[in-house]
Amino acid sequence: GAPGRPVLPRGHRVLIASANPGEGKTFTAVNLALSLAVEADHEVLLIDADIAKPSVLETLGLDEGPGLMDALADPLLPLGDCLIQTDIAGLKVMPAGTQHMHDTELLASARTEALLAQLEAGAPGRILILDSPPVLAGHVGQLIMVVRADETLESSLRDAIGLMGACPHIQLLLNGVKFSPGGRRFGTYYGQGGAS
């Protein structure tokens, strides 16, 4: 047999995404970051990469500052200027930053990978958590897809996961599951029951 399990490549980079807005993605990313950061041996960097609708700072009650898009647009900007130290010693936050005309192109460019590598070099062993649309799936080792049991349509979930083919390790996190006695169970939304 193989000598031990291989380490998940880029497993310390975790992307939290959702098929639709408002499914609890930011809440999940913030909670994961907080719970990892209070463990003594983890330093965590929470990156708000949801350029269209950034909400990490608001969720944590932090003030706006330069962030991801500023660093991508200006390679000379010191990365330290784009990180906010929170009240929790092990948790830093990188805001989404200033919106640019070429947001999508910048995010999709090789600059993003270089920036993530730079952030890692600055603090080896740091866990990066990205609150992000699925477009960054190719840059991470683990992806958590937040799904609302009662609202996420199978088609939008399939589309979103299709975009994530680049990520080796995808998990679904079910948000807001309501079980009622005799009620429909989750399986009935996905293919069982009803005409297809």
VOKOLTOR-78643 format. One line per field, with one value per atom (N, C-alpha, C): x, y, z; residue in three letters; residue number from 1. Coordinates in Angstrom, 2 decimals, padded with zeros to 5 digits. Example, Ala and Ser with C-alpha at 12.3 -4.5 7.8 and 13.67 -1.06 7.14 Angstrom:
# residues 2
x	[013.19,012.30,013.20,012.85,013.67,012.90]
y	[-005.69,-004.50,-003.30,-002.25,-001.06,000.03]
z	[007.80,007.80,007.80,007.08,007.14,007.87]
code	[ALA,ALA,ALA,SER,SER,SER]
pos	[1,1,1,2,2,2]
END
This chain:
# residues 196
x	[000.83,000.00,000.84,000.17,000.88,001.33,002.51,003.00,002.29,001.17,000.44,-000.33,-001.23,-002.05,-001.33,-001.48,-000.84,-001.49,-000.70,-001.24,-002.08,-003.24,-004.11,-003.37,-003.14,-002.41,-003.20,-002.51,-003.14,-004.34,-004.28,-005.39,-005.61,-004.59,-004.72,-005.40,-005.76,-006.53,-007.96,-008.89,-010.27,-011.16,-011.97,-012.88,-014.30,-015.00,-016.39,-017.23,-018.05,-018.85,-020.30,-021.17,-022.56,-023.09,-024.13,-024.69,-025.40,-026.02,-026.78,-026.38,-026.57,-026.28,-027.24,-026.86,-027.78,-027.96,-027.03,-027.17,-026.32,-025.72,-024.98,-023.49,-022.99,-021.58,-020.65,-020.92,-020.05,-020.11,-021.31,-021.50,-020.67,-020.71,-019.97,-018.46,-018.01,-016.57,-016.07,-016.84,-016.45,-016.41,-017.43,-017.46,-016.31,-016.01,-014.90,-013.58,-013.40,-012.17,-012.02,-013.10,-013.06,-012.75,-013.42,-013.23,-011.82,-011.23,-009.86,-008.86,-009.15,-008.20,-008.09,-009.15,-009.06,-008.30,-008.10,-007.20,-005.79,-005.06,-003.78,-002.79,-002.82,-001.74,-002.06,-003.18,-003.52,-003.50,-002.81,-003.04,-003.93,-004.94,-005.93,-005.99,-006.06,-006.30,-007.61,-008.59,-009.89,-009.88,-010.03,-009.96,-011.35,-011.78,-013.07,-012.84,-013.14,-012.95,-014.28,-015.33,-016.64,-016.74,-016.12,-015.92,-017.25,-018.22,-019.51,-020.29,-020.17,-020.97,-020.18,-019.09,-018.27,-019.02,-018.99,-019.69,-018.96,-017.69,-016.92,-016.69,-016.29,-015.96,-017.18,-018.31,-019.54,-019.92,-019.78,-020.12,-019.26,-017.99,-017.08,-017.00,-017.71,-017.68,-016.36,-015.70,-014.40,-014.55,-013.62,-013.65,-013.07,-013.56,-013.06,-011.57,-010.90,-009.50,-009.09,-007.86,-007.39,-007.35,-007.47,-007.51,-007.14,-007.82,-007.46,-007.36,-008.38,-008.36,-007.27,-007.00,-005.92,-004.57,-004.38,-003.11,-002.96,-004.07,-004.00,-003.72,-004.29,-004.14,-002.78,-002.19,-000.92,000.09,000.92,001.88,002.86,003.00,003.96,003.35,002.04,001.38,001.81,002.34,002.76,001.55,001.69,000.57,000.12,001.07,000.73,-000.33,-000.33,-001.31,-002.72,-002.81,-004.11,-004.67,-003.98,-004.45,-004.88,-006.00,-006.49,-006.33,-005.65,-005.54,-006.83,-007.50,-008.72,-008.38,-009.41,-009.22,-008.68,-008.85,-008.36,-006.96,-006.01,-004.59,-004.33,-004.96,-004.67,-005.44,-006.23,-007.09,-006.81,-006.41,-006.31,-007.36,-007.74,-008.73,-008.16,-008.37,-008.04,-009.36,-009.66,-010.91,-010.91,-012.08,-012.17,-011.44,-011.47,-010.75,-011.58,-010.88,-011.55,-011.98,-013.21,-013.66,-012.96,-012.61,-011.95,-012.80,-012.54,-013.28,-012.98,-011.75,-011.34,-011.28,-012.19,-012.22,-012.09,-012.98,-013.06,-011.78,-011.25,-010.01,-008.87,-008.81,-007.75,-007.85,-009.07,-009.25,-008.87,-009.16,-008.90,-007.45,-006.67,-005.31,-004.33,-003.13,-002.07,-001.66,-001.99,-001.66,-002.29,-003.49,-004.16,-003.34,-002.84,-002.03,-000.75,-000.12,001.11,000.85,-000.29,-000.65,-000.88,-001.61,-001.87,-000.56,000.35,001.65,002.44,002.34,003.03,002.48,001.15,000.52,000.96,001.15,001.59,003.04,003.87,005.29,005.48,004.57,004.66,004.40,003.66,003.33,003.11,004.20,004.07,003.13,002.29,001.36,000.04,-000.05,-001.30,-002.39,-003.59,-004.73,-005.41,-005.64,-006.33,-007.77,-008.70,-010.12,-010.65,-011.19,-011.67,-013.20,-013.80,-015.24,-015.36,-015.83,-015.59,-016.62,-016.82,-017.57,-016.74,-017.39,-016.69,-015.49,-015.35,-014.30,-012.90,-012.71,-011.37,-011.11,-012.01,-011.88,-010.56,-010.00,-008.76,-007.56,-007.72,-006.59,-006.57,-007.57,-007.67,-007.62,-007.36,-007.32,-008.62,-009.40,-010.66,-011.73,-012.91,-014.00,-015.23,-015.82,-017.07,-018.18,-019.15,-020.27,-021.44,-021.87,-022.99,-024.30,-025.15,-026.39,-027.56,-028.55,-029.77,-030.72,-031.06,-031.82,-033.14,-033.75,-035.09,-035.09,-033.94,-033.96,-033.02,-031.88,-030.91,-031.46,-031.58,-032.08,-030.95,-031.33,-030.30,-029.54,-030.25,-029.58,-028.51,-028.82,-027.81,-026.66,-026.96,-025.89,-024.97,-025.58,-024.77,-023.90,-024.48,-023.72,-022.53,-022.79,-021.72,-020.63,-021.03,-020.03,-019.28,-019.96,-019.29,-018.13,-018.32,-017.25,-016.09,-016.35,-015.36,-014.60,-014.72,-014.05,-012.57,-012.02,-010.59,-010.20,-011.17,-010.84,-010.92,-009.86,-009.81,-010.73,-011.18,-011.85,-013.04,-014.25,-015.44,-016.35,-016.82,-017.79,-019.02,-020.17,-021.39,-021.73,-022.07,-022.52,-023.98,-024.81,-026.24,-026.65,-027.26,-027.62,-029.14,-029.65,-031.08,-031.95,-031.48,-032.32,-033.41,-034.64,-035.73,-036.38,-036.34,-037.03,-038.36,-039.42,-040.69,-041.24,-041.86,-042.37,-043.28,-043.01,-043.85,-043.61,-042.71,-042.44,-041.52,-041.30,-040.41,-039.00,-038.28,-036.88,-036.02,-034.77,-033.88,-033.81,-033.79,-033.66,-034.71,-035.88,-036.95,-036.63,-035.71,-035.37,-034.41,-033.71,-032.64,-032.95,-033.88,-034.01,-034.96,-035.13,-036.12,-037.46,-038.48,-039.83,-040.09,-041.31,-041.66,-041.18,-041.84,-041.44,-040.14,-039.26,-038.03,-038.15]
y	[-001.21,000.00,001.23,002.37,003.65,004.03,004.64,005.03,006.30,006.12,007.28,008.01,008.85,009.57,010.81,011.13,012.35,013.57,014.59,015.84,016.47,016.98,017.63,018.82,018.83,019.97,021.26,022.27,023.57,023.43,022.42,022.17,023.27,024.12,025.23,026.42,026.28,027.33,026.82,027.51,027.05,028.14,027.76,028.73,028.41,029.43,029.28,029.96,029.20,029.76,029.34,029.94,029.51,029.67,028.91,028.97,030.30,030.81,032.07,032.98,034.30,035.20,034.94,035.36,035.28,033.89,032.98,031.62,031.35,032.40,032.21,031.99,032.33,032.09,032.91,034.22,035.07,034.66,034.39,033.95,032.68,031.77,030.51,030.77,031.64,031.94,032.59,033.54,034.24,033.27,032.42,031.46,030.47,030.00,029.06,029.74,030.97,031.71,031.92,032.32,032.56,031.28,030.19,028.97,028.41,028.58,028.13,029.05,030.34,031.31,031.19,030.77,030.67,029.42,028.48,027.36,027.95,027.68,028.37,028.23,027.08,026.84,027.28,027.93,028.34,029.85,030.34,031.72,031.69,032.53,032.50,033.87,033.84,035.06,034.88,035.71,035.67,036.72,036.28,037.18,037.38,038.63,038.90,039.06,038.01,038.06,038.18,038.50,038.69,040.16,040.46,041.85,042.57,041.85,042.47,042.86,042.03,042.30,041.91,042.66,042.30,042.56,041.60,041.83,041.30,040.88,040.37,041.46,042.66,043.74,044.12,044.23,044.59,043.51,042.25,041.14,041.17,041.54,041.55,042.91,043.91,045.25,045.96,045.73,046.36,047.52,048.47,049.61,049.24,049.93,049.73,050.05,049.40,049.73,049.14,049.42,048.82,047.30,046.60,045.14,044.44,043.34,042.43,043.14,043.90,044.51,045.56,046.27,047.28,046.59,045.45,044.72,044.12,043.65,043.08,044.17,045.35,046.43,047.10,047.09,047.79,046.86,046.20,045.22,045.84,047.17,047.80,048.12,047.98,048.26,047.21,047.64,046.65,045.84,044.52,043.67,043.95,044.31,044.62,045.70,046.63,047.72,047.21,046.00,045.47,044.46,044.30,043.32,044.04,043.63,044.21,043.16,043.56,042.66,042.79,041.68,041.73,041.65,041.67,041.54,040.17,039.22,037.86,037.75,037.40,037.42,036.65,035.49,034.64,034.95,036.03,036.30,037.66,037.63,038.86,038.79,039.97,040.04,040.87,040.39,041.19,041.61,042.93,043.40,043.19,043.33,043.23,044.40,045.56,046.71,047.51,048.38,049.30,048.59,048.82,048.20,048.86,048.03,048.51,048.15,048.84,048.51,047.08,046.63,045.33,044.26,044.37,043.41,041.96,041.57,040.15,039.67,040.50,040.13,040.02,040.97,040.94,039.68,039.36,038.17,036.91,036.89,035.69,035.60,036.66,036.70,035.93,035.76,035.06,035.85,037.15,037.97,037.41,036.83,036.30,035.19,034.27,033.16,033.70,034.67,035.25,035.92,036.59,037.28,036.27,035.20,034.18,033.56,033.31,032.73,033.70,034.98,036.01,036.04,035.95,035.95,034.73,033.61,032.39,032.51,033.08,033.21,034.11,035.09,036.02,035.36,034.26,033.57,032.09,031.33,029.91,029.22,028.32,027.61,028.32,029.53,030.29,029.65,029.62,029.11,030.29,030.18,031.23,030.80,031.63,031.35,032.44,032.06,033.03,032.99,034.14,034.30,034.79,033.94,034.23,033.61,034.24,033.54,032.34,031.38,030.15,030.38,031.60,031.85,031.55,031.59,031.36,029.90,029.01,027.60,026.98,027.43,026.84,027.15,028.10,028.52,027.86,027.06,026.53,025.01,024.46,023.01,022.44,023.27,022.80,023.83,023.33,024.24,023.82,024.77,024.49,025.25,024.52,025.11,025.20,026.42,026.60,026.51,025.60,025.32,025.54,026.27,026.38,025.27,024.44,023.23,023.55,024.65,024.90,025.78,026.38,027.36,027.09,026.43,026.25,025.25,025.69,024.79,023.88,022.66,021.72,022.27,022.95,023.46,024.50,025.42,026.43,025.81,024.77,024.07,023.37,022.69,022.01,023.01,024.15,025.17,025.62,025.90,026.40,025.34,024.10,023.05,022.80,023.00,022.89,023.86,025.07,026.08,025.68,024.72,024.40,023.13,022.65,021.42,021.46,022.67,022.82,022.49,022.49,022.26,020.78,020.24,018.79,018.29,019.19,018.69,019.60,019.12,019.95,019.34,020.17,019.70,020.59,020.00,020.80,021.04,022.27,022.57,022.97,022.23,022.45,023.50,024.57,025.66,025.76,025.89,026.13,024.94,023.74,022.58,022.54,022.46,022.36,021.00,020.18,018.89,019.03,018.60,018.59,017.18,016.67,015.30,015.15,014.14,013.91,014.91,015.86,016.84,016.25,017.02,016.52,016.52,015.48,015.46,016.01,016.27,016.93,016.17,014.83,014.02,014.32,014.73,014.96,016.16,017.04,018.16,017.74,016.64,016.27,014.95,015.00,013.85,012.78,012.49,011.48,012.15,011.41,011.96,012.97,013.01,013.98,013.50,013.99,013.60,014.31,013.64,014.34,014.83]
z	[000.00,000.00,000.00,-000.14,-000.17,001.24,001.35,002.67,003.17,003.83,004.36,003.28,003.70,002.72,002.23,000.96,000.46,001.10,001.29,001.81,000.71,001.07,000.10,-000.50,-001.83,-002.38,-002.16,-001.71,-001.44,-000.49,000.38,001.28,002.30,002.47,003.42,002.76,001.48,000.81,000.66,001.30,001.32,000.72,-000.25,-000.85,-000.41,000.06,000.45,-000.63,-001.30,-002.40,-002.24,-003.03,-003.05,-004.46,-004.77,-006.12,-006.33,-005.28,-005.37,-004.22,-004.40,-003.28,-002.12,-000.94,000.19,000.75,000.47,000.97,002.20,002.74,003.99,003.81,002.62,002.31,003.22,003.33,004.15,005.62,006.09,007.47,007.73,006.78,006.90,006.89,005.97,005.86,007.14,007.67,008.88,010.07,010.17,011.28,011.22,010.01,009.85,010.24,009.76,010.06,011.56,012.21,013.66,014.41,014.02,014.80,014.61,013.42,013.21,013.93,013.92,014.48,015.99,016.67,018.12,018.54,017.60,017.87,017.90,018.95,019.17,018.01,017.32,016.36,014.93,014.72,013.36,013.23,012.19,011.81,010.58,010.57,009.50,008.83,007.49,006.73,005.98,006.30,005.63,004.53,003.30,002.14,001.57,001.49,000.86,-000.64,-001.39,-002.84,-003.56,-002.81,-003.42,-003.82,-004.97,-005.37,-005.59,-006.12,-006.45,-005.20,-004.16,-002.96,-001.71,-001.45,-000.30,001.00,001.93,003.19,004.42,004.24,005.38,006.43,005.96,006.90,007.73,007.05,007.74,008.76,008.35,009.24,010.50,010.35,011.50,012.18,011.62,012.21,012.03,010.89,010.62,009.64,009.70,008.79,007.44,006.41,005.06,004.97,004.04,003.81,002.48,002.04,000.78,000.94,-000.17,-000.08,-001.36,-001.61,-002.70,-004.05,-004.43,-005.76,-005.88,-004.78,-004.81,-005.02,-004.32,-004.43,-005.83,-006.41,-007.76,-008.79,-008.59,-009.56,-009.45,-008.26,-008.04,-007.37,-008.18,-007.65,-006.64,-006.63,-005.72,-004.36,-004.24,-002.96,-001.94,-000.78,000.22,000.72,000.72,001.12,002.54,003.40,004.79,004.90,003.93,003.95,003.67,003.12,002.71,003.71,004.84,005.83,007.09,007.64,008.89,009.99,011.07,012.23,013.05,013.30,014.10,015.58,016.42,017.88,018.24,017.34,017.60,017.03,017.89,017.49,016.20,016.06,014.91,013.65,013.65,012.48,011.87,010.59,009.80,008.69,008.22,007.15,006.01,004.78,003.60,002.96,002.99,002.39,000.89,000.28,-001.17,-001.83,-001.16,-001.70,-002.69,-003.41,-004.33,-005.60,-006.01,-007.26,-008.45,-009.42,-010.64,-011.85,-012.94,-014.16,-014.60,-014.33,-014.85,-013.77,-012.80,-011.69,-012.10,-013.01,-013.35,-014.01,-014.92,-015.60,-014.59,-013.65,-012.65,-011.80,-011.38,-010.53,-011.29,-012.58,-013.38,-013.84,-013.59,-014.11,-013.23,-013.76,-013.02,-011.77,-011.74,-010.57,-009.30,-009.44,-008.25,-007.62,-008.45,-007.92,-007.28,-007.94,-007.41,-006.06,-005.96,-004.72,-003.59,-003.88,-002.86,-002.39,-003.34,-003.00,-002.12,-002.42,-001.64,-000.20,-000.08,001.24,002.05,001.35,002.03,002.47,001.60,001.91,003.14,003.27,004.39,005.73,005.73,006.98,006.70,006.66,006.35,007.34,006.81,007.68,007.86,007.33,007.46,006.59,007.12,006.36,005.67,004.37,003.63,003.40,003.81,003.57,002.66,001.53,000.56,000.49,000.76,000.56,-000.87,-001.77,-003.17,-004.09,-005.25,-006.30,-006.79,-007.45,-007.86,-008.79,-009.35,-010.34,-009.81,-008.49,-007.95,-007.58,-007.97,-007.56,-007.97,-009.09,-009.56,-008.68,-007.75,-006.92,-005.55,-005.25,-003.89,-003.87,-002.69,-002.55,-002.02,-001.32,-000.78,-001.07,-001.34,-001.65,-000.87,-000.19,000.52,-000.18,-000.65,-001.39,-000.43,-000.15,000.78,000.00,000.45,-000.27,000.67,000.24,001.04,000.62,001.57,001.25,000.56,000.96,000.43,-000.81,-001.14,-002.22,-003.38,-003.11,-004.18,-005.20,-006.43,-007.46,-007.92,-008.24,-008.67,-009.87,-010.78,-011.99,-011.64,-010.71,-010.39,-009.61,-008.83,-008.12,-009.11,-010.10,-011.13,-011.88,-012.24,-012.97,-012.14,-010.86,-009.99,-009.83,-009.62,-009.43,-010.73,-011.86,-013.16,-013.27,-012.72,-012.75,-011.86,-010.96,-009.95,-010.27,-011.48,-011.83,-011.50,-011.44,-011.19,-009.75,-008.85,-007.44,-007.11,-006.49,-006.25,-005.15,-004.29,-003.10,-002.78,-003.09,-002.93,-001.87,-000.94,000.03,-000.06,000.21,000.28,001.74,002.05,003.40,003.29,003.97,003.88,004.90,004.44,005.32,005.42,006.61,006.77,006.46,006.78,006.54,007.61,007.16,008.13,007.96,009.01,008.94,009.65,009.00,009.71,009.58,010.63,010.58,009.37,008.58,007.41,006.28,006.50,005.45,004.39,003.32,002.28,002.81,002.52,002.94,001.82,002.15,001.19,-000.12,-000.04,-001.24,-002.30,-001.86,-002.86,-003.75,-003.31,-004.18,-005.27,-005.03,-005.94,-006.60,-007.53,-008.42,-007.97,-006.68,-006.34,-006.29,-006.65,-006.53,-007.62,-008.09,-009.13,-010.49,-011.52,-012.87,-013.22,-013.98,-014.34,-015.76]
code	[GLY,GLY,GLY,ALA,ALA,ALA,PRO,PRO,PRO,GLY,GLY,GLY,ARG,ARG,ARG,PRO,PRO,PRO,VAL,VAL,VAL,LEU,LEU,LEU,PRO,PRO,PRO,ARG,ARG,ARG,GLY,GLY,GLY,HIS,HIS,HIS,ARG,ARG,ARG,VAL,VAL,VAL,LEU,LEU,LEU,ILE,ILE,ILE,ALA,ALA,ALA,SER,SER,SER,ALA,ALA,ALA,ASN,ASN,ASN,PRO,PRO,PRO,GLY,GLY,GLY,GLU,GLU,GLU,GLY,GLY,GLY,LYS,LYS,LYS,THR,THR,THR,PHE,PHE,PHE,THR,THR,THR,ALA,ALA,ALA,VAL,VAL,VAL,ASN,ASN,ASN,LEU,LEU,LEU,ALA,ALA,ALA,LEU,LEU,LEU,SER,SER,SER,LEU,LEU,LEU,ALA,ALA,ALA,VAL,VAL,VAL,GLU,GLU,GLU,ALA,ALA,ALA,ASP,ASP,ASP,HIS,HIS,HIS,GLU,GLU,GLU,VAL,VAL,VAL,LEU,LEU,LEU,LEU,LEU,LEU,ILE,ILE,ILE,ASP,ASP,ASP,ALA,ALA,ALA,ASP,ASP,ASP,ILE,ILE,ILE,ALA,ALA,ALA,LYS,LYS,LYS,PRO,PRO,PRO,SER,SER,SER,VAL,VAL,VAL,LEU,LEU,LEU,GLU,GLU,GLU,THR,THR,THR,LEU,LEU,LEU,GLY,GLY,GLY,LEU,LEU,LEU,ASP,ASP,ASP,GLU,GLU,GLU,GLY,GLY,GLY,PRO,PRO,PRO,GLY,GLY,GLY,LEU,LEU,LEU,MET,MET,MET,ASP,ASP,ASP,ALA,ALA,ALA,LEU,LEU,LEU,ALA,ALA,ALA,ASP,ASP,ASP,PRO,PRO,PRO,LEU,LEU,LEU,LEU,LEU,LEU,PRO,PRO,PRO,LEU,LEU,LEU,GLY,GLY,GLY,ASP,ASP,ASP,CYS,CYS,CYS,LEU,LEU,LEU,ILE,ILE,ILE,GLN,GLN,GLN,THR,THR,THR,ASP,ASP,ASP,ILE,ILE,ILE,ALA,ALA,ALA,GLY,GLY,GLY,LEU,LEU,LEU,LYS,LYS,LYS,VAL,VAL,VAL,MET,MET,MET,PRO,PRO,PRO,ALA,ALA,ALA,GLY,GLY,GLY,THR,THR,THR,GLN,GLN,GLN,HIS,HIS,HIS,MET,MET,MET,HIS,HIS,HIS,ASP,ASP,ASP,THR,THR,THR,GLU,GLU,GLU,LEU,LEU,LEU,LEU,LEU,LEU,ALA,ALA,ALA,SER,SER,SER,ALA,ALA,ALA,ARG,ARG,ARG,THR,THR,THR,GLU,GLU,GLU,ALA,ALA,ALA,LEU,LEU,LEU,LEU,LEU,LEU,ALA,ALA,ALA,GLN,GLN,GLN,LEU,LEU,LEU,GLU,GLU,GLU,ALA,ALA,ALA,GLY,GLY,GLY,ALA,ALA,ALA,PRO,PRO,PRO,GLY,GLY,GLY,ARG,ARG,ARG,ILE,ILE,ILE,LEU,LEU,LEU,ILE,ILE,ILE,LEU,LEU,LEU,ASP,ASP,ASP,SER,SER,SER,PRO,PRO,PRO,PRO,PRO,PRO,VAL,VAL,VAL,LEU,LEU,LEU,ALA,ALA,ALA,GLY,GLY,GLY,HIS,HIS,HIS,VAL,VAL,VAL,GLY,GLY,GLY,GLN,GLN,GLN,LEU,LEU,LEU,ILE,ILE,ILE,MET,MET,MET,VAL,VAL,VAL,VAL,VAL,VAL,ARG,ARG,ARG,ALA,ALA,ALA,ASP,ASP,ASP,GLU,GLU,GLU,THR,THR,THR,LEU,LEU,LEU,GLU,GLU,GLU,SER,SER,SER,SER,SER,SER,LEU,LEU,LEU,ARG,ARG,ARG,ASP,ASP,ASP,ALA,ALA,ALA,ILE,ILE,ILE,GLY,GLY,GLY,LEU,LEU,LEU,MET,MET,MET,GLY,GLY,GLY,ALA,ALA,ALA,CYS,CYS,CYS,PRO,PRO,PRO,HIS,HIS,HIS,ILE,ILE,ILE,GLN,GLN,GLN,LEU,LEU,LEU,LEU,LEU,LEU,LEU,LEU,LEU,ASN,ASN,ASN,GLY,GLY,GLY,VAL,VAL,VAL,LYS,LYS,LYS,PHE,PHE,PHE,SER,SER,SER,PRO,PRO,PRO,GLY,GLY,GLY,GLY,GLY,GLY,ARG,ARG,ARG,ARG,ARG,ARG,PHE,PHE,PHE,GLY,GLY,GLY,THR,THR,THR,TYR,TYR,TYR,TYR,TYR,TYR,GLY,GLY,GLY,GLN,GLN,GLN,GLY,GLY,GLY,GLY,GLY,GLY,ALA,ALA,ALA,SER,SER,SER]
pos	[1,1,1,2,2,2,3,3,3,4,4,4,5,5,5,6,6,6,7,7,7,8,8,8,9,9,9,10,10,10,11,11,11,12,12,12,13,13,13,14,14,14,15,15,15,16,16,16,17,17,17,18,18,18,19,19,19,20,20,20,21,21,21,22,22,22,23,23,23,24,24,24,25,25,25,26,26,26,27,27,27,28,28,28,29,29,29,30,30,30,31,31,31,32,32,32,33,33,33,34,34,34,35,35,35,36,36,36,37,37,37,38,38,38,39,39,39,40,40,40,41,41,41,42,42,42,43,43,43,44,44,44,45,45,45,46,46,46,47,47,47,48,48,48,49,49,49,50,50,50,51,51,51,52,52,52,53,53,53,54,54,54,55,55,55,56,56,56,57,57,57,58,58,58,59,59,59,60,60,60,61,61,61,62,62,62,63,63,63,64,64,64,65,65,65,66,66,66,67,67,67,68,68,68,69,69,69,70,70,70,71,71,71,72,72,72,73,73,73,74,74,74,75,75,75,76,76,76,77,77,77,78,78,78,79,79,79,80,80,80,81,81,81,82,82,82,83,83,83,84,84,84,85,85,85,86,86,86,87,87,87,88,88,88,89,89,89,90,90,90,91,91,91,92,92,92,93,93,93,94,94,94,95,95,95,96,96,96,97,97,97,98,98,98,99,99,99,100,100,100,101,101,101,102,102,102,103,103,103,104,104,104,105,105,105,106,106,106,107,107,107,108,108,108,109,109,109,110,110,110,111,111,111,112,112,112,113,113,113,114,114,114,115,115,115,116,116,116,117,117,117,118,118,118,119,119,119,120,120,120,121,121,121,122,122,122,123,123,123,124,124,124,125,125,125,126,126,126,127,127,127,128,128,128,129,129,129,130,130,130,131,131,131,132,132,132,133,133,133,134,134,134,135,135,135,136,136,136,137,137,137,138,138,138,139,139,139,140,140,140,141,141,141,142,142,142,143,143,143,144,144,144,145,145,145,146,146,146,147,147,147,148,148,148,149,149,149,150,150,150,151,151,151,152,152,152,153,153,153,154,154,154,155,155,155,156,156,156,157,157,157,158,158,158,159,159,159,160,160,160,161,161,161,162,162,162,163,163,163,164,164,164,165,165,165,166,166,166,167,167,167,168,168,168,169,169,169,170,170,170,171,171,171,172,172,172,173,173,173,174,174,174,175,175,175,176,176,176,177,177,177,178,178,178,179,179,179,180,180,180,181,181,181,182,182,182,183,183,183,184,184,184,185,185,185,186,186,186,187,187,187,188,188,188,189,189,189,190,190,190,191,191,191,192,192,192,193,193,193,194,194,194,195,195,195,196,196,196]
END
